[in-house]
Amino acid sequence: MTNMEVTILKNIATFTGMSKENTYWSILKDYFNFLDKQCTVAPILSMYGFVMTSYASCIGNEGRYEESSALNQKIMRDSLRAGSASYLSRNMYGLVWNERKQKSLPMVSEDPEWCQDVKKCLTMDIYCKNKQHGSIMRKRLGEM
């Protein structure tokens, strides 16, 4: 598939949400699993990180925290192996979010532990010059 085709499928999958019948996510997962078995993720890291980070977020929102966290960790490992930090912050945030949801902990700017974790993500966003995700992390901290 071309990058444009993958992007379109990802957008449709995100728009239609999570469900067992969401064939768009299934197609994308099968596609990346196939590519992952053929070679390392490094040549496709950009599209893989783009799509699978969104997928991890969707399944986390559905309460599948352990599966989401495992995928977040895989994306982070693959990113580090490829010498890329661009997907670290979003996946770090996914890990923190999943853990706090599992433990029913608050995610408010008054919680010092939450703020510390979000600041780590924000620091990574600043390092990677990811202004869009950085502004989201600032909102989580109540800075905007």
LINURVEN-V857683 format. One record per residue. N is the residue number from 0. SS is DSSP state (h for helix, s for strand, l for the rest). PHI is phi in whole degrees, 0 to 359 (none if undefined). NEAR is the number of other ideal C-beta (glycine too) atoms within 10 Angstrom. Layout:
N;SS;PHI;NEAR / N;SS;PHI;NEAR
This chain:
0;l;none;13 / 1;l;277;8 / 2;h;300;11 / 3;h;295;8 / 4;h;296;10 / 5;h;297;19 / 6;h;298;14 / 7;h;297;13 / 8;h;299;18 / 9;h;297;19 / 10;h;295;13 / 11;h;296;15 / 12;h;298;22 / 13;h;295;17 / 14;h;295;8 / 15;h;280;13 / 16;l;81;11 / 17;l;265;18 / 18;l;193;10 / 19;l;299;6 / 20;l;267;8 / 21;l;289;17 / 22;h;291;12 / 23;h;295;16 / 24;h;296;25 / 25;h;298;12 / 26;h;299;15 / 27;h;294;23 / 28;h;298;15 / 29;h;298;10 / 30;h;299;18 / 31;h;289;18 / 32;h;297;10 / 33;h;299;9 / 34;h;295;16 / 35;h;296;14 / 36;h;285;7 / 37;h;282;9 / 38;l;203;9 / 39;l;286;12 / 40;l;284;20 / 41;h;313;14 / 42;h;293;12 / 43;h;244;21 / 44;h;305;19 / 45;h;301;14 / 46;h;289;20 / 47;h;300;24 / 48;h;298;22 / 49;h;301;17 / 50;h;280;23 / 51;h;286;23 / 52;h;295;21 / 53;h;294;17 / 54;h;297;22 / 55;h;300;25 / 56;h;296;21 / 57;h;298;18 / 58;h;288;21 / 59;h;296;23 / 60;h;297;15 / 61;l;274;13 / 62;l;90;12 / 63;l;267;16 / 64;h;296;20 / 65;h;294;11 / 66;h;295;15 / 67;h;297;24 / 68;h;296;21 / 69;h;298;15 / 70;h;291;21 / 71;h;304;26 / 72;h;295;15 / 73;h;297;16 / 74;h;298;23 / 75;h;295;21 / 76;h;299;12 / 77;h;297;20 / 78;h;297;21 / 79;h;295;12 / 80;h;299;12 / 81;l;274;19 / 82;l;73;8 / 83;l;241;15 / 84;l;252;15 / 85;l;294;18 / 86;l;254;25 / 87;h;292;22 / 88;h;298;24 / 89;h;298;24 / 90;h;282;26 / 91;h;299;20 / 92;h;297;24 / 93;h;300;24 / 94;h;297;20 / 95;h;297;21 / 96;h;299;23 / 97;h;299;24 / 98;h;298;13 / 99;h;292;17 / 100;h;296;15 / 101;h;299;13 / 102;l;268;8 / 103;l;55;6 / 104;l;269;13 / 105;l;288;10 / 106;l;237;13 / 107;l;231;10 / 108;l;293;14 / 109;l;280;8 / 110;l;271;14 / 111;h;298;8 / 112;h;294;11 / 113;h;299;19 / 114;h;299;16 / 115;h;298;10 / 116;h;295;21 / 117;h;293;25 / 118;h;296;14 / 119;h;298;16 / 120;h;295;26 / 121;h;297;23 / 122;h;300;14 / 123;h;295;22 / 124;h;297;24 / 125;h;296;13 / 126;h;301;12 / 127;h;273;16 / 128;l;59;8 / 129;l;265;21 / 130;h;294;10 / 131;h;297;7 / 132;h;290;17 / 133;h;300;19 / 134;h;292;14 / 135;h;295;18 / 136;h;294;24 / 137;h;297;15 / 138;h;297;12 / 139;h;298;21 / 140;h;275;14 / 141;l;80;11 / 142;l;274;11 / 143;l;242;9
